[in-house]
Amino acid sequence: FAPQVDGLYAYMVVISAFFSLLVAFLIIYFSVKYRRRAGVRAAAPTDDHGIGAIILEIAWSVIPLGLSLVMFAWGASIMFQESRPPKDALNVYVTGKQWMWKVQHLEGPREIDELHVPVNRDIRLTLTSEDVIHDFYVPAFRTKTDVLPGRYTTEWFRPTKIGDYHIFCAEYCGTKHSGMTGYVHVLSVEDYNKWLAQGSGEGSMAEDGQSLFRQL
């Protein structure tokens, strides 16, 4: 989502900067042009509501409205896209706990404060918390979502570049909140398969569930 989010952010910054500079310029310009001067009498107030005044009022209402609607539509489209993970996404389960991220892959491997994923593959995270509210935030991917106790939330992304990317908790969750960090390791498909093959010596989530069912 980084290109879409950055594009929207740039649009908002440019629009805000343009009108801020325009208003500042007009304030200074009119302050100088219509300043009180000796020998010059102020013009009498007018109640003129001619066509020019009407057009001006319509313009300064319609133009900001149109620019704001562009922001709204653009932002809404990104929000809807972020909230709908693809059906064929790779599923990973993440649990927040003071103060760590516990990751469980369907194939079996478990991780603490690390998440290994293949490049150019849609990744869906199903998140919950064991204690308080956390927030799983990957700045490089422009994705973040609250992680809530007693509820499941989802977050998805498609990493397009191999590398290591920071994970942060973006919701204050206690004394060691600032240390609740980690990394997303984006690997090539070959390296990801090798990493999976190393495993942790444990079965998949389905196999673990079957074993527990038999035991209990």
N, C-alpha and C positions, 0 to 999 in steps of 0.2 A: 504493500500500500504506500510505500514511501514516495513514489513519484506523484501519485494523486494527492496525498496529504501535503507534500511540499508545494505542489502547484497551487492548491487552494490557499495555503499559508502565504505564498508569494503574492497572490492576487489580493488578499486582504491587506497585506502590508503596503502594497503599491497604492491601493485605493485610499487607505488611511493616510499615508504620507502625502499623496497628491492633495487631498482636501484640507489636511492640516496646514500645508504650505500655502495653499490658495487662500484660506481664511486669514492666516497670519499676514500674507501680503496685502490683502484687501483692507485689513484693519489699519496697517501702517499707511497704505496709500491714501485712504479716505481721511485718516487722522491728519495727514500732512496737507492734503488738498483742501479740506474744509475746516482747517484750524481757524480759531478766532484771530482776526487781524484788525489793526487800527484802520478806521475809515471804511471798513467793509461791513455792511449790515447783513445779518442773517436773513435768509429767505423765509417768507411766511410759510407756515405749515399748509399743506395741500391735502384735499380729500379726493385727489384724482384717482379714479379706478378705471382708467382707460384700458385699451386692449393690450398695451405694452406691460402694464402692471399685472394683468391677468395671466399673460403668457409667462411672465417671470415667476409668479407664484406656482403655476402649474409645473414649470420646469424644475424648480427647487423642491418640489414634492415628488414628482414622477421619477426623476433621475436617481435620487438616493433610494427610492423604493425599488427600482429596477436593479440597481447594484446589490441591494440587500437580498433580493429574491434570488439573484445568481448565487450569492454565498449560501443561502439556505438550500437551494436545489443541489448545488455541488456537494455541500457537506452531507446532506441527506443521502445522496447516492453512495457516497463513501461509507456512511454508517450502515446502510442496508447491505452493502457488499461485505463489510466486515462482520456482520451478524449472521451471515449465511454460509457456513462452511460447505465446501463441495462434498458430495456423497462419497467420492472415492478417496477422500483425504486419509492420510496415515494417522491413526488415533494414538494419542499418548495421554496418560493420566498424570496429573500433577496435584500434589497436596502441599499446601502451605502450613508451616508449623513454626512457632517461635524457636529459633529464627533460622529456618532453612527451607529449601524447596526439595521435596521428595518426588522423584519421577519414576513412573512405572510404564515400561513398554509392553505392548501386547505379546511380543515375542518372548518376554521373560526378563530381560535385563532391567535392573533397578539402578538409579543414580541419585546422588545427593548434590544439589546445587550445580548440576550439569545436565545438558540436554543435547544428545547427539541426534542429528537428523540428516537425511540426504538432500543434496542440492536439487533444485527444480522439481520439488515434490510438495504438494499441498499437505500441510501439517495441521491437524486439529487437536487442540489441547482441551481436555475436560478437567476442570479445576474445582477444588473444594478446600476448605480449611479445617484443621483440627481444633483451632482455638478461637482466634480473633480474626477481624477482617484484614486481609492482605491485598496486594495488588501486583499482578504479574506483568512486568513492563520490560519490553525489549525496545530501547530507543531507536536502534538502527532499522527496525522493521516498522516503526511508527504504530505499534500495537500495544495495548494495555487493557486489562480488565480486572475488576474487583474479584477477589477470591473470598468467598463467604462461608462461614460455618453453617452446616445444615443445609446447604444448597449447592447445586452444580452450575457452574458457568462455563462458557466455551469461548475460545479464542483461536483464530487460525491465521496462518501466514504461509507464504510460498517463498522460501529463501532462494535467491538467484545468484548468490556469489559465495564461493567457499571461503570460510574464515571463522573466527571466533567473535562472538557478539555478546555484550554485557546483558545480564538480567538484573533488574532492580526490583525491590518492593517499593511501590509508589503510594503506599498507604501506611501512615504511622501506626506501628503495631507493638511498640514496647521499647525497652531500653536499648536493645541491640538492633533496632530497625535498620540503621544505616549499614549494618554488616550483613544484612540478608540479601546477599548478591550471588551471582553465579554467571555461567556462560552457556550460550547456545553454540555448539560446535557443528558447523555446516560442512559436511564431508561429501566427497564424490560418491557416486553410487557404489563403486568398487570398494572404497575405503569403509563406507557405511556397512556393507555386507560383511566385510572382514571384522569390523567392530562387533556386529551382531553375533558372528560365529564364535568370537571369544567368549561372549556370554558371561553369566555369573555363576554357572553351574546349577541354575535353577530352571524349573520348567516355565512354560508360558502361564499367563494368568488363568486361562481355561484349565490347564493341567493342575495348577495349584488349587483351583476351586474344586475340581473333581477329587483331589486328594483329601481336602478338608471334608468334603461331603462323606467320603468313605470312612474317615476317622471318627466323625461325630454322628 
